Amino acid sequence: MLTENKHVSVLFADVCDSTALLQHSDPEEARNYLGKALNQLAEAVETYGGTVSQLLGDGLVALFGAPLAQEDRALRACLAALKMQRATVPGHDVQGVASPTLRIGINSGEVLVGVVGQYDWSHYGADGKTIHLASRLEKMAPPGGILVSAATQRLVAQQIETRSVGTRQIRGLDEPIELHEVVVETESSAAAPLTRKQRWAPLVGREDSLRILAGDLEVVRKGGMRTIGLCGDAGIGKSRLVADWTAALASEGMDVCVSQARGYASTRAYSAAADLIASLVGLVQMNVTDVRQSARQALIEGWPAEGAEHLAAASDLLGLAAPDQAWLALNPVQRRRRIGEALLWLVRRRARSGPFVLVLEDVFLADRESRRLFEALLPKLQELPVLVCVSYRPDFEHQWRQAPWFVERMIEPLHDGQMLRLARALLGDDPSVLGVMNELVARADGNPFFLEQLVITLIDDGSLEGTPGAYRLQRPLGELRVPGSIAAVIGARTDRLPEAAKSALEAAAVLGDPITRDLIATMQAVDIARAEELLALCVASGLLSCPEQTSLSLEPQAFAFRHALVRDVVLGVLTRSRLKALHRQAFLALHAQPGAADADAAPVLAHHSFKGEEWEQAAKFAIKSMARAISHSANQEALQLFEKGIQAARRVDGAPTAQALELALRLEAIGAMMALGQIDDIFSNMERAEAIAVQLNDQRARAAVSTETAVFLWMRGRFEQGLRYASQGLEAARLAQRRHMTMAAHQTRLMHLHALGRYAEAAVEGNVLLSEYGPELSAHYVQPGWAAIPIINLYAFHASTLWRLGDSEAGSAFCAKAYEILSNIDHPYSRLLVDTVQSQMWIENDELDRAERMMRVDLQQCLTHNVPTMLSVCMGVLGSALARNGKAAEAVPMLERGFADRIYEAAGPYGRTFMRVSLGVAYRKLRRLDDAIAVGRKAVEQAAEEYGHQTEALYELAETLRHAGDQAGAEAHFKRVALAAERLGMPHYQRRAAAALADWRKDGHAA
């Protein structure tokens, strides 16, 4: 092996006080212990690609960057040192010896490397001042510490956390040396995980795919609609295929519209829909704040009169103008519907002149709201001459798979022959590169992106020279490590940038999408021209891309990362302190943008403020983001935001502010917890909220806590106690003069009175709400702490109350009012609430088919939209409809599975009672009378304070006893039904019990 000069990082590691550590061990135990310790050290070196140069008895010397050069040699050395410090010697506790404490020193610089010594003691080693300084650093390091030179710290400054220990005089050196200590307490990684993202390469091996796409287009030319799903792994060539295909279509005069979803924007509502609308109207994809006055005016003035009703939706998404009052008055569901209508109109308009190709790339990266819009849009295009092409990865779940207008096209890996063609297209035919093609193809394994990146790696490190398609090999290839080489190339590109441009790139990585000169200028505290200059340097280095302008494009352009992998690597090397500073800058920049106060902007602002440790702002935007999530029934998302918000609130300076924020978060979380049936969490949450409200002496907070506690007690079946809390909440809300809270307390009283079977009082409560709280009920959205839309909640419980009081006509009328509101609002929980009431009325009126159909759908909706609190109620009502509709054999196993899975736990006693009564009826219909009696008795017992439901359970048990021939038992239970129904004002059961007793007396007289 030749001796050569190399830039390396040298690591010295030593076990502190090994003699004292092993003083009570015999020689064999000592050797075994040190052997295990050295094995741990050597394993750490090998893990990060280093070479053990020497073993020193109770320590070792390791080289990183030799014999093979490593661009990240200092990082590897530091990570190996961290692994050493965190390792333990296996079995040391059994031997009664403490785990070793290490001292480690690392220095970086030029050394002379090669084989040192001769015969048995020769080894691969190094010499020079760099080695001697590393040895000195190890001796100066504190026990358990890692001391590094300034030369090493500069190489890892953005990757490893260090703290300065000042300058020290080193024996043998004339000048003092600046030293740093690696922070051992934090976790680090060698590089961000390699992920396969979008990539570009010459299109090879996709001729069959292009022919198939041409056949799909012919179907559209003949007047049919078709949707193609291009499915393939990351980097397999979907984007390149789409690019070549659409370019060819455009050159032939075909009308083509391409829009691409971006993962960086997936937390921003309607971001993908906004990009699609921008493409449909001829604007390049960019941040809405970049749509300048000239473009606003041009687009608004040129907007067709026939589509005037859709301008508001497009304007809102693209930021063309401030929204008018009519748009602001719409709730989120209404806005989504209007945006969907605008999208449909734009597509129809483009398709008027003939076949139209619409491409939605990487649809799996789209935000949730946009994805729902796309799912609703596609079926509505069936009568149009439109070819829709969507690309996604194999794990993407969508709703089109069984649609007759949908066909999936798998994009498979290229075989070796195709990969060789691609390698030849990239490299050329020079004899020097022919020998390396097979190795490159084998490493890439059918993935065009990997092949392209391997070639780029060889170009960047100087192994290849020339131009695309005409390269020459300048030196033999080293080891090809795809993840490491790709990360190294990207890191080298970023490091070659001027410091200011590199800082701008880091800001862009934290910001994500959109990346605009305005936001970068704000984050970097430079003017617009300077920001554009810095971003242009990143574009020239192949790290960012900027779409080509068209005649309709606007200044300034939006930038994007050339590959998402670039962003991953840039983020991966940032220290926590640097990330914190950049996230804070991103928050401040975005917060200053128009529209920052909108609910849709809240999630990204919450993210950046949390990461930037702007704790008060993070808590505030978490509250706003939670409300947005709950309004979309995204309750799990709301609770994730809740956890982060609590973390932020507890770090806010000033106890009163921190407590007020925590209280607001806890009250907001109740609606999500209720919808998910997290009863135990609700209890602990309310206990903490009540304690905070008392500490703050806040009547408004006390009113909210009392009312929410009443709701919790309702879910637990403790209705008498809950009614007292609801009344306390009502009194506190009146003292606080908060009408919304007063309305909420009245609704909670209504719910408890209904559960207790005090229907006459519940009807009074409902009438008070209807007559006195119209303005508070006019807001058709889910309010903090609610699981349902307040007006829908009122209509559902009031309808059920009136129906049980015998006025089913009035009850149906209130259900109809609820459905009228829900026709414009998509809120599953609220609809399920009304549906269960309506279905029960249908069952009583023997409209069993209608009830069955509705409840079958609702049962599935509970699962689809994750509404476990309604699952047992819906199953109970469906079981009742099935049992009475001649389908008891289907009802029984369904209900038995429900009990086995304990689905009623999310809803509390309400749902369990519905299920038990229905199961008893189903057993009776199947003549399983012993089972029916047992279940019926349990239903009566467990109904407890649900006196209205208990009356229903008593009646069904009486019927079962009658069928079983237990005349005395049946008569006794019918009498109990009659008394309870009279007391509660339930005429339906009064009549039925009276009729049963009359029949009984007639039969008895005849006998």
Steps between C-alpha positions, in 0.01 A plus 500: 500500500647836393573771750310816417387832634136508603263728683368292788333524839693321774327363811677401821294319766614387843336324797542731800687359802485144373753388761286619791186367330641147481711495818284230659475282186731211417701519174256285305201710607691820423598379153143389428359832620741715297452273199126563507556873548737519203257297289233760573736779394606317185137428411421872524789577265388237248137614522599838357746370242823573687818297524652386832864597465629391839387329822664658804422255780214696651423716196536535125584732211262520204520673162208639301568592139774246444573282318185604307420869494181603676351843452328478839799363687470738798130424542568126494767539764275703730211258461727206574617682814140559607420133445802407714389725784147360494606136482524265798717194548282187487500305825697759698238510777526123545874532550444770762704756303363843412442590135807674360529875466674622186702802398499572127691752289451575130704714266477550123769587250761368261699190589732255336331157486620154409643178648707581806760254638606157380419138553264406788452850640431683175166681463324755287573828673557870466746759618522874524404793721129412462557164672692647793240772562220240504695306764538815712127575471412153631715556810342844557141381454288466815387149598196417287583789265598547136747781432546617140718756331366808323597339169264211577224720641485707180435185298209388719365837615163451331476132588624436852422710805813634668586757763814709507745446785724787392864492395760282668876487488614161367841367593725502195302768313593868489145640476195413715235287332123565496318199641139380508317225685241282326165502680461134592146532633336547156424246231648539151506299184753465222266624232135542432345170385518457126155537354405445140344815369419656168785480256570575131691286252483432127186297425602144412301179502154657519390447138225256600368743759482776241309274260250410772451867585438571132226233502343658807496833321317345205218400734466864597516621140192286432307684770564297815661601827786299648720527806843337498686421819877490449620294794862431581769524765678826574752577229378238259435757226138612530581869480735459205239294315235765561736778393589342166142392432343839573773684308427286196125560535549874532718507188212333312258771611329302776368707791698384804488617860755367750490552876721339760436450871793567730559338834634820649158656459299209637422682825352797316134456412410510129863557394478233230160628390644852476783372280249323277284810467810706421589256222146499364491879476852522357698613801821334610491327838614742763421645837181701503684801638695517176195575289560867436254774424541479123421129500207547733355765279563305179348180630200666660428716196535202266289266709208374289160636598349152482722392787464807717367292787831308512732801510479529878626145551790543256579839645512361852738218414725713279486814712379712211297732719377541854201270556163670514253468783296236320805274474604565858152405617539148359598223736787262409273238346323757285834637384620153407185445298543834322866424425400161363238663277759748374742218416229312314402810305861573401553143377174504305595829343838366388331190355254695284732529204588131488691228683687625802778337703515574872800374699510488881852395590591349837142520618596305813684811620193722474352649813192329640253766387632502143496122486134496600426754229678287238311188612171684460604663170595194296159324494341825379716505185354182351309676222797713393776421247764514772798273560607531864840365599587467868834371625560344840693237690383143564396566860263779403135424579235650275131456422518452124632146473162344418368787289426403136676811373824425690795284397831458682831482312793363700839654427743216560879516557710495184671173415877480461499551125297819534720620783808446284337709226434771756859480629631531146273803441641662811866404464565447130707238322854594599695175570601629843137505625383170348667299775313677781150487350413152625600591855293819488199311361528234769513764775201690359287181486248613240448847648579782254546755777767296676689458175485871426619590850786252486616657176470849650707381798779386269489827310514709816791311653699530179484133399320599178574798282327620187147592399172304527517197272874544447687435824844351558616317810789683660580258785392156626173483687499473879230329699149598387276567798181641357352669808835631621616620163173679421498673838866591463447657159210710620692604808799592289282711272355690792841551658632648174240772513598840636406525867208733434357273227541195723313682776220581254484132398468397864220752543326355194532146640334597826237708322404218261250610242445768383855631462481857376747782497268702727501240776873428467573874506302536822663197661852607402446872567609603148328689222304329221776536241757340730264212585441432131876505440560246778223272374641527147834370632318199645327443165832519316644240738220257416350515849188702421292528186292783366217433250540652158286803450215512253327798356248487783748439781554760768803636679653395728522131427455230760802281569503133592762247599647317203431178690332458835815306596692827487272647761534188718877524498506874567268457797693200625820694559346787694552514875204544729597856579523586131169327430341693782623831359385416146158382611459822695593699189254295293225565752562874503516515119178301452324681782562829320337371181143587399261228607703398804190543714304245296428165662666319210829676576494393865658150471817615326533797737452268795771270361759773449426681828533172692828406331620857544410489872267796473296332769215745548437524126532122466229446760270759342533356151459148638160607635407645163624193316305271734178687428567466129568126531189434711285690250613243241448205740879453503489422871821298523686785333343741751627296794851486355490878479367507856803311632739740328298798616518383863877464470521853366264652758700355788813673372341844476644758738248630750272262687167677425564505124619141499198386702255689279648339189496154655138547604402606147677197356330261740156641434559482122611137529174384659313490168764276341521273805123470511474409132768234549344369821814557708306514825792452740696773325200733523482444875867575568489792258199654674655455844802701389283760327287545812811549714631767263164678489494517880856636510415767244168583675348534155118476488508443125744214546297357787189506285681318220649243736168431677321458169769275356503296822126455458558372146759256632259376767234456229739269315560307823128457566502711818208717394374633833849620593554630149178700516626673816828590326311626195288722727817631669643574158183684405520718810872574448441585134228744599731664753772522234240641256608258229203409282684228307584330828146546624373335182746213547387448861134492391585238235681291757199519733281391208723195440490397868125553535449293184721220638313505831171460314378837627367577156257776593781697666730423208241640259486822703879524487493448124237770453710744706795438270289540186337821616788677673825390337446539127818708438718259696357203310530662158871416469494166322839368605645296784582726791775446762427204725220368276487176305194607297384821336295669778181558297510138377551374854195702611281383211596135558429495875190720467366276223559191712334667800186602307476156339518327838233739627279373218544778243687308231387748234679785679799276558524420130472871419806579712693215335409652163636836615823333604533326163447830321801647682707184451439513126758779492730369773711188511524403867459125554441508876212746470335306219529172689332662801196603296487174305468291816203706618331490161554124470349434842187692395482298178530176698214603728292577189595162345699667220763236554657496153580872521651465846704199395642668192597812689664316788698270273655807340554668837671197649756518221531877543594450865795289386594714202506825696624353830196592713507222763258680733216448251597147397312316777192722464488444123552127546224485760251684279599289197459184709151611601403567136639164383337302782158651433545473122536122490883505513565405859746233382719782367447727800608250766858427382556868423395607851685212666821605321438855613479390862805276461697796361359724774420772249255656746784617728559807283138616529432406860166360629291656220640280227511189720126535579410531132700186422359290788138583427546419131684176576216392728245567225713308247533201734124503551435502126724193468315332791817501712281601792736415787769717339244773432387502864855510634596786268174682569546488876854631461379782275244607763761481775773686314271772370528638855423874478390478135137478605357548152723231352430284804128524424567376146716218638223406748247481221718273283574278802128476574435393141773237526357365825158484337645299207673272751169428677593680821160667534550635849841644420374656180200657672721644774737654249221643283364669813844648569510624140159661537599681821835616363354615167228697681757662731736591215234599248569228242158440334632240256597264780193598703280377214701188438509402868130576542416289194706209631336517843152528342570190291621333814182579692284388203689173476474453872125569500448257211692238686 
